[in-house]
């Protein structure tokens, strides 16, 4: 695992996604930095995405709403932070987001 400084707000954004499993850009904006323009939150999430820490998916049943979720690598990175130690991380190891069953399709 690579150790790097992702910045305070980026770290907060990743920690929020690790704890809550998924959130929209607007929700992340309200939690992480509500006093700045939402474009900064979008850029922050895209930066985390390029680093492989988060990913997004479009929910077809929710009016094409996009939600962000932590990748397995993002969970691994954040789990080593003191503020998240002792918390049970979400299940990882799958390529689908935690909301994979929200699409309305079921396996039979």
N, C-alpha and C positions, 0 to 999 in steps of 0.2 A: 504494500500500500504506500502510495506517495504521500508525503506530508507537505502541505503547502498552506499558505495564508490566503484564505478566500475573502477576507474582509468581514467586518462586523455584520453588516446588513445581509451579505450573502450567506454568512454562517447562520444568522437568524432565520433566513428564508428556508435554508435546508433543514434546520432543526424543527421548524414548524411543520414542514412536509413529512419529516420522519415521524413526528408525534401524531399528526392528524391523518396521515396516509395520502390525502389528496385535497386540493383546493383550487379554486378558480384564480385567475390573475387578479380579479377584483378583490377577492377575499385576502389574497396574499398582500395586496396593496394596503388594505385597511389594517392588517396586522403588522406588517414590516415597516412601512414608511408612508403613513397617510398624509403627511404634510408636504409631500413632493408630488410632482406630476406622475400619473400612472405609467407614462412611457418609461420612466426610470425603473419601475418595478418590472415592466416587460423586458427591458434590457438586462436586468439582473437575472431574471429567470432564464433568458436565452443564454447568458454567460454560463450559468450553472449547467444548462443543457449541453453546451459545447464541451464542458469539462466532464460530461458523463455522469453528473451527480443527480440530475432530475430529467424527467421526460414528460411529454404531454400526450393526451389522447382526446379525441372528439367523441362526445357522447351522442349517438344518433337519436336516442329517445328523449333527449333534453334540448331539443331545438339547436343541435349542433354545438352545444356548449363545450368548451375545452377545459379540461382539468389537468393540473400538474401533479406528479407523484414522484417520490424518490426512487432512484434505481437501486439495485442491490449494492452497487459500489457506493452510492450516496449514503445508504444506511450504514454501510461498513465504516465509512469515513466519520460520519456523525456519531456513531456509537462509541467512538473513542474519546469524545469530548467530555470533560468533567460534568457539565450540566446535564448530560444525557445518560451518564452512568447509572446503573441501577434500574433504568427504565427498560421494559421489554420492547425491543424493536419489532416492527411488523414483520410478518413472514416474508422471506426473500427467496431468491433463486428461481423466480419465474420471469418470463419475458413480458407477460401481460400485466397491466396495471392492477391495483387492488380492486378496481371497479369493473373487472372484466365481465362479470355476470350482469351488469346493469343494462347491457344492450338489448335485453329482452329475449335473447335466444337461450335455449337450454339444451344440454346434451341429453339424449334419450337413449 
